Amino acid sequence: MRDIAPINWWDAEPGRFARDRDEVTGRFPELTWTSSGAGRWGGSLPMWPLERPEPPGLWRLLGGAGLQVVIAYRQAYPMVPPRIYPVAPRPKPVECTQHRWHVNGDGSLCQFQTDTAWDPRDSICDLILKAAAWRVEYALMKAGALEQMTLHGIVSDPALDDLITTASETPEDDDSSAAPEPTGTTE
């Protein structure tokens, strides 16, 4: 009888594993790979890894923190996408039952709408960018600036950029109580 012991996806797809590792560590250096189970990345995403300029007020809207995530592969990868679980902020259970939050019932992010699907040739970084952008829309929802998340997200659509600035400003803000945004300068 032939031995048909299962192997990990990265043993079956070493080229894809090398590609993912190079792309993720190059673009998201705060993520760390762990080979337990089917493998996963974990750590913090940048607040704004998008190609266009960061809107003023983003730091304040997000409280100075990007999304903490666990990106869990499945052994059928790359035929099926990994699941991305927000760790901080973590959606409340009720938010996992309402489509408007773009969170699945298991707490993973809903990355695909009806007109999009995962292509095994796609880069995992495309999903990670969507997760980072989900964090921004989640903050806009929590601030009451949106009734529901957008269908196509903000990765390539700047339509919400001005709303980020507006939502970060509140009438009661004053210089004595508000946390200042970093200016990018050092002394």
C-alpha positions as CSV (number, residue, x, y, z in Angstrom):
1,M,0.0,0.0,0.0
2,R,1.2,3.5,-0.9
3,D,1.9,6.1,1.8
4,I,-0.5,9.0,1.2
5,A,0.4,11.1,4.3
6,P,-0.8,14.7,3.9
7,I,1.7,17.4,3.3
8,N,1.6,21.1,4.1
9,W,0.6,23.4,1.2
10,W,4.0,25.1,1.3
11,D,5.7,21.7,0.7
12,A,3.3,21.2,-2.3
13,E,3.7,24.8,-3.5
14,P,7.3,25.9,-2.6
15,G,7.3,28.6,-5.3
16,R,4.1,30.1,-4.1
17,F,5.3,30.0,-0.5
18,A,8.6,31.8,-1.5
19,R,6.5,34.4,-3.4
20,D,4.2,35.0,-0.4
21,R,7.0,35.2,2.0
22,D,9.0,37.7,-0.1
23,E,5.9,39.8,-0.9
24,V,4.6,39.9,2.7
25,T,7.9,40.6,4.4
26,G,8.8,43.2,1.8
27,R,5.5,45.1,2.1
28,F,4.3,44.3,5.7
29,P,7.5,43.8,7.8
30,E,5.5,43.9,11.1
31,L,3.9,40.5,10.2
32,T,5.5,37.3,11.5
33,W,5.1,33.9,9.9
34,T,4.2,30.8,12.0
35,S,4.1,27.3,10.5
36,S,1.6,25.8,13.0
37,G,-1.5,24.3,11.4
38,A,-1.7,25.4,7.8
39,G,0.5,28.4,8.6
40,R,-0.4,32.0,9.4
41,W,0.9,35.5,9.5
42,G,0.2,37.6,12.6
43,G,0.9,41.2,13.7
44,S,0.1,44.8,13.0
45,L,-0.8,46.3,9.7
46,P,0.1,49.9,8.8
47,M,-2.7,52.5,9.2
48,W,-2.4,53.5,5.5
49,P,-0.4,51.2,3.2
50,L,-2.3,52.6,0.2
51,E,-0.6,54.2,-2.8
52,R,-2.2,57.6,-2.4
53,P,-1.4,60.2,0.3
54,E,-2.8,59.6,3.7
55,P,-5.8,61.8,4.5
56,P,-5.4,64.3,7.3
57,G,-7.0,63.1,10.5
58,L,-6.4,59.4,9.8
59,W,-4.1,59.0,12.8
60,R,-6.7,60.5,15.1
61,L,-9.6,58.5,13.6
62,L,-7.6,55.2,14.1
63,G,-6.2,56.2,17.5
64,G,-2.7,55.9,16.1
65,A,-3.0,52.1,15.5
66,G,-3.4,50.0,12.4
67,L,-5.3,46.6,12.4
68,Q,-3.9,43.7,14.4
69,V,-4.5,40.6,12.4
70,V,-4.1,36.9,12.1
71,I,-4.0,35.7,8.5
72,A,-4.8,32.0,8.6
73,Y,-4.0,29.9,5.6
74,R,-5.9,26.7,4.7
75,Q,-4.2,23.6,3.4
76,A,-6.0,24.1,0.0
77,Y,-4.2,27.4,-0.5
78,P,-3.6,28.9,-3.1
79,M,-6.8,27.4,-4.5
80,V,-8.7,29.0,-1.6
81,P,-7.8,32.3,0.0
82,P,-6.6,32.6,3.6
83,R,-8.9,33.9,6.2
84,I,-8.1,37.2,7.8
85,Y,-9.2,37.7,11.4
86,P,-9.1,41.1,13.0
87,V,-7.6,40.9,16.5
88,A,-7.7,44.6,17.5
89,P,-10.1,46.0,17.0
90,R,-12.1,42.8,17.2
91,P,-15.7,43.2,15.9
92,K,-18.4,42.5,18.4
93,P,-20.5,39.3,17.9
94,V,-23.5,41.3,16.6
95,E,-21.3,42.9,14.0
96,C,-20.4,39.4,12.7
97,T,-24.1,38.8,11.9
98,Q,-24.8,42.0,9.9
99,H,-23.5,42.2,6.3
100,R,-22.9,46.0,6.6
101,W,-19.8,45.4,8.7
102,H,-18.2,43.0,6.2
103,V,-17.4,40.4,8.8
104,N,-18.2,36.7,8.4
105,G,-20.0,34.7,11.2
106,D,-16.7,33.1,12.2
107,G,-15.2,36.6,12.8
108,S,-13.0,36.6,9.6
109,L,-13.2,39.5,7.2
110,C,-15.5,39.3,4.2
111,Q,-13.0,40.0,1.5
112,F,-15.1,39.4,-1.6
113,Q,-18.3,40.8,-2.8
114,T,-20.6,39.4,-5.4
115,D,-18.6,40.7,-8.3
116,T,-15.2,39.6,-7.1
117,A,-13.6,36.3,-6.3
118,W,-10.2,35.0,-5.3
119,D,-7.9,34.0,-8.2
120,P,-5.1,31.6,-7.0
121,R,-2.7,33.7,-9.0
122,D,-3.6,36.8,-7.0
123,S,-1.1,38.2,-4.4
124,I,-1.9,37.7,-0.8
125,C,-0.8,41.3,-0.4
126,D,-4.0,42.4,-2.2
127,L,-6.0,40.8,0.6
128,I,-3.8,42.3,3.3
129,L,-4.3,45.8,1.8
130,K,-8.1,45.2,1.9
131,A,-7.8,44.2,5.6
132,A,-5.9,47.4,6.4
133,A,-8.5,49.5,4.5
134,W,-11.3,47.6,6.3
135,R,-9.8,49.0,9.6
136,V,-10.4,52.5,8.3
137,E,-14.0,51.8,7.2
138,Y,-14.6,50.1,10.5
139,A,-13.5,53.2,12.4
140,L,-15.7,55.3,10.1
141,M,-18.7,53.0,11.0
142,K,-17.9,53.3,14.7
143,A,-17.7,57.1,14.5
144,G,-21.1,57.1,12.9
145,A,-19.8,58.5,9.6
146,L,-21.0,55.5,7.5
147,E,-24.1,53.5,7.8
148,Q,-22.5,50.5,6.1
149,M,-19.1,49.6,4.5
150,T,-18.6,50.2,0.8
151,L,-19.0,47.4,-1.7
152,H,-15.6,48.0,-3.3
153,G,-13.6,49.3,-0.4
154,I,-11.2,52.2,-0.3
155,V,-8.0,50.6,-1.6
156,S,-8.5,52.1,-5.1
157,D,-11.4,54.4,-4.4
158,P,-10.6,57.8,-2.8
159,A,-14.2,58.7,-2.3
160,L,-14.0,58.4,1.5
161,D,-10.7,60.2,2.0
162,D,-12.4,63.6,2.8
163,L,-14.8,61.7,5.2
164,I,-11.8,60.4,7.1
165,T,-10.7,64.0,7.8
166,T,-14.2,65.1,8.7
167,A,-14.9,62.1,11.0
168,S,-11.7,62.7,12.8
169,E,-12.7,66.2,13.8
170,T,-15.2,66.7,16.6
171,P,-16.7,69.9,18.0
172,E,-15.3,69.4,21.5
173,D,-11.7,68.9,20.3
174,D,-9.3,71.4,21.8
175,D,-5.5,71.4,22.0
176,S,-5.5,70.6,25.7
177,S,-7.3,67.3,25.5
178,A,-6.8,65.9,22.0
179,A,-3.8,63.7,21.2
180,P,-1.8,65.5,18.6
181,E,-1.1,63.8,15.3
182,P,2.6,63.0,14.7
183,T,4.2,65.6,12.4
184,G,6.9,63.3,11.0
185,T,9.7,65.5,12.4
186,T,12.2,64.6,15.0
187,E,14.4,66.7,17.2
